[in-house]
């Protein structure tokens, strides 16, 4: 086991695998992936449904097949793997402390680190659901692993709280296995996942979605017996008289994902309070030189293909830093969220990087606009670039590329603002 590496990647999901492969292909000699699970692949291993690889491979693949392509490539290019190993600490000077059954306590020094720890699900405690504490309340991802990997059915009659993608996909999966999904409840007035999942997983199987509804009470002693659903107003207050008892034996929660950034904070990485992920530049470097971050640990993506792309960029940037050293005098331009934009990634860009190709700015809207929109990039009042979209929805990321032709205008800008407005 080596003690020194050019690039160490934490996490072997789609972002981590892509980062390690990219670092190796871009000149890093010694690249290591540290993974806490017993095998690489991350969450993709339990996502047996199709929908992966349309952007990257122009093919519609199930999650394990998508992951295996990158696992195979990582081994082929010579990436080292340290599996079943938990990282305990990362320092500002890239010193990694980890522990594993095979090696015990380890200290590894890296010239660059890529953080790709992914994200975790919000639990019942974090959304403060009232009621008793019986068995039968699970996150949708937990149920997905039980059904798809372990071969266990968590229940027979389900209510799903939240219209996140995992929840809608599990509604379909449980139906395939003979369960009855009584209802999907969503507290927001709009869908929180992809429209395609609503169509393919709920509408196609006649599963009812109720917007502006939540769980008022969980009923049951040893096992969930029912939930009490209720409508809410625009401020999420219960509307009296709208209560409904829905019998069920299992409640699944699909109420959002949280980027896993405990190690990031420990290293001194600054966290965006909106995304709960690191502030990053267009190379996905954080505020700590030599520490990069890519994938769902930065912000929650809706397509795995975008996670892979972020990993490829982060790995390339890490390899370049290892070979060329930091660029302390590089000019950076802040990118800010404007009208109806909740957040943007990256948070800063180096306009000189436009000479190497386009830079993609990704964002989510605050409120849905079910009409044609302009995605606009401005420097003050000056419009630099805009792109048309048929609509804008919070559950679907919006991307606008900055082309190399804009390099001089971006260089002259003090700050860029991205807005999404009706046409």
N, C-alpha and C positions, 0 to 999 in steps of 0.2 A: 504494500500500500504506500503510494507516494505521499509526501508531505507538502509538496509544492506543485501548483498547477498554474497554467496561464489563465484559464477561465474555469470557474466552478459555477454550475447551475443548480439552484435549489428547486427541486420539483421536476417530475418527468411527465407532466401532462402535455398537451399539444404545444403550449408556449415554451416549456422547458426543452422538449425534444427539438423543436425548431431552432431554438437559440443555440443549443449545443452543436447541432449539425452545421448551422451557419457559421459559428465561431471557428469550427474546424476547417470548413471550406474556405474561410477568409484568412487563414494563416496562423491561427492559434495552434500551437504544437500539442500541448497537453490540456485536454478538456475533460472535466468530470461532471457527472450528474449525480446528485445525492437525492435519494427518494426514500420516504418513510415507509412506503408499502413494500410488499415482497416482490412485486413485479412492476415494470414501467408501464405508463399509459394513462395514469390519472383517472379522472372521472369517465373518460371515454370507454373504459372497459365495461361499464355497466349500462352504457347507452346503446342498446342493441338495435334501436330503430334506425331507419335511414335518414338522410338529410345532411350528411357530412361529405365535404369534398367537392361540392359543386363549383366553388370558386377556384380551389387549388388544383384539382385533378379533372375538372369538368365531368365528374362522375358522381352518382348518388350512392354513397356508401354508408353502411352501419358504422357506429362508433369504433368497435374493436378493429375492424378492417382498416379504417382511417389511421388509427394509432399504430397498427402493426407496420404499415408502410414506413413510418418515421422511426419506429424502433429498429427495424431492419437496417435502414439507412444509417442510423446512429452507430450501430455496431460495425457496419461496413466502412465508415470513414474513420473509425478508431476512437470513438468516444468511450471513456471509462464509465462504468456504473458502480455506484455504492448503494445497494438496496437494503431495505429493512433497517434503515439508519435515520435517526432523528437528529436534526440540527437543533442545538440548544442556544447557540449564540453566534452572532456575526458582529464584528467590530468595524469601526470606521476604516481601519487599515487592512480590511479584507481577511482577517483571521477568523476561521470558522471552527467552532467547537461542536462536536457531534458525538453521539453514542450509538453503538450497535451491539447486538448479541455476539457477533463474530469478532469484532475488533476492540470492544470495550470503548473507552473514551478516546476520541481522536481530536487532534488539532491539525488543521490544514490551512496553509497560506496560499492565497490566490492573488494574481495580479489584477484580476477583474472578477466580479461576482454578478450573476444574473438571478434576480429573485423571480421565481415563477411558481409560487405556492398555491395559486388558484384562489378559490373562495369557498365559503361554507354557508350553510342555510341558516336563516333565522329560525329560532325555536319558539315554542309556546311562551316561554318566559319573556322573550324579547318583544313579543307583541301583546303580552299581558292579557291572555285570554282568561276570562273568569270561569268559575265552575269547580267541580270536584276534580280529583286527580286520578282517574281510572286508567287502566291499560287501554291501548287502542288509539293514542294520539301520537302521530309520527310525522316527521318531515317527509316530503315527497321523495327526496333523494334516498332516504333510508329505505323506504318501501321499494324504490326502484332497485336498490342493491339486493334486497331480500328476494324479490321476484325474479330478477334477471340473472343474478349470480349465484345466490344461495339456494334458490328453489323453494322459497317459503311464501305462502300467501298470508299477508298480515290481517286479513279480514274478509268479509263477504259483502257487506253493505257499507258504502263509503259516502262521505261528504268531503269535498275538497275546498279548503279555504285558500283563496288566491288564484289568480289566473296566470301565474307564471308558467313558463314553458315546461318545466319539469312536471308541474301539476297537471297540465292539460295532456301531456304525453302519457303520464301515468293513468289518467282517466281512460284513455284508449287501451292501454296495456292491461289494466285490470278487467276491462270489459272483455278483451280477448280471452282472459283466463276464467271467465264465467262469473265474475263479480258484478254487482249492481252499483253503479255510481249514481246516487240519488240527485246530487246537485253540485254545482261549482258556484261558490260565492266569491264576489270581488267587491271590496270596500270602495274602490275608486269608481268613478263614472265611466271609465274606459278600460279596455283590455290592457293587462300589464305584460303580456307575452306577444309572440309573433302572430299575426293574423292567419298565416298558413296553418299554424298549430290549432287555432280555434276552429278553422274549417275542417281540417283533416282529423282532429281528435275529439272535438265536441259535436259540431254540427253533423258530421257524417255518421255519428252514432247516437244521435238524438239525446245528447246529454245537455241538460238545461244549465245555462249560465245566467246568474242574477247579478247585475251590476248594482253598486251602491247598497250592498248587503254584507253583513258580517255575522260572526258567531257571538251571541249575547251570553250564552251559558252552555257549558258542557255537562251533560246529565249522565250519571252512572256511578256505581260504587266500585265494584271490582273491574268492570269492563264498561267501555262507552255503550250506552243504551240509546242515546239520542243527542241531538244538539238543538239549541234554540236559536233560530236565525232571526234577524231583524234588519229592517231597512234603516239607512242612515241618511242624514241631510248633508249639505255641502261641507259642514264642519265636523262630520263623523259622529254627530250626536244621534242617539237612538230615536227613531220616530215611534211614539207610543201607538199601540194598536196594530203594528205591522209584524208582531212576533209570530213565529211559526215553529212548531215542534217537528223536527225531521228525524224519524227513527233511523238509526245506523249503528254499526258496531265499531266503526273506525273513522277517525277524522285525520285527513292528511293536510299538512300545511305547506303551501307553496307561496310564501309571503316575503320573498326577496332573498338576495344573496349578499354576503359581506366579504369583501376581499380579506385574505389572511395576511395581515401585516404586522403581527407581533414582532417578528424578526426584523422587519423594516424599521419599526420604531426603535427597537433596541440598538440598531446601528446608527441612529440619528437621522434617518430619512424623514423628510418633511411630508406630511400627509394632507391631501386635499380633503377638507371636511365634507365636500359634496359627494365625491366619488368613494371616499374612504380608502383611496389608493394613493400612491406616491405622486408628487409633482414630477413630471418627466419632460425632457426635451424631445426633439424629433428623432433622436437616436435611442430614446427610452432610457437615457441616463438620468439618475436622480440628482438631488442636490449634493450627494456625496460622490466625489470623483471616483470612477471605477466601479461604482455600484449601479447596476441597471435593473430595470423591472419590466416585465412583459406579460401580457395575457390578462386573465381575470383578476390578478392581484393588483392591476392598475385601475381598471374599471370593468364592470360586468358586460361582456360582449353578448351579442345574440347569435352570432355564427362562429363556429370553431375555426373556420377558414381565416377570419380576421385575427383570431388568437395566434394562429400559425404565422400569419404575416408579421404581427408584432414581434413574435419570437425571432423570426429571421432577421428583422432589423436590429433588435437588441443584441443578438449574437454577433452580427457583422460589426456593430459599433464597439462591442467589447473587444473583439479581435483587433480592430484598428487601434484602439487605445493601448492594448498590450504591445503592439508593434511600433506605434508612433508616439506614444506618450500623450498626456493630456494637452489640450489646447487652451491655455489660460486666458488668452486675449481674444477668443472667438466672440463675435457679436451675436447676441441673442435678442430675439424680438418676442415680447409677451403676446400670447393669444388669449383673448378674453371672451367670455360668454355674453352675447348681446340679447336682443329682443327674442323672447320665447325660447331661449337656449338654456338648458339647465347646467351643462358643463361642456368643456371641450378638452380633447386630448390630441396632440401634446399641448402642454401649457406654455412652452417656448419653442421657437425654431431658430436655427442658424441659417440665414438666407444663403450662405455660401454652399450649403448642401443641395440647393436647387440645381446647381451645376451638374450634380450626379443623377438627377431625376426628380420626379414629382414628390411632394410631401403631402400625405393625406391627413386632413383634419377630420376627426370624428366627434360626434356629439349626440345628445339626446334632447328632445324638446320638453318644455314644461307642460304644455297643454296640447292636445291633439288639434290638428287643423285638417278637416276632411274636405279639402279643396286644394287646387294647385298652389304651390308655394315657390318662393325663391329662397335659396340658401345663399346668403351674401357674405362676402369677406370685405371689410372696409378698413381703411386707414384714416381715422377721423371721419370726415364726411365723404371722403373719396372712395368710390366703389372700385375695388381692385378686380374682383371676380365674382361671378354668381352662377348658380346652377339650378335648373328647374327640377322639381319633384312633383308627382301627382298628389301627394298628401304628406303629412308629417304626424307620426304617432309616437308617444313615449316608449312603447314597447319595441320600437324598431330604430336602430341606430341610423344616423344620417352621416354620410361621408361626402366631403368636398375636396378635390385634389387641387393643390397649388402647383401650377406648371412651371417648368424652368424659365419660360418667357417672362414670368413675373419677378424674377430675381432682383432686378434693379429697383422696382417699385417696393418690394418687400424690404430691401436694404434701407431705403429712404424712410420707411415707416418707423415711428416710435413704438407703435402698438397696433396689433390687428384685433378687430372685433368681428365675431361671427354672429349673424342673426338669421332667423327663419321667419319670413313674412308672407302674407297672402299675395298672390300675383295681382 
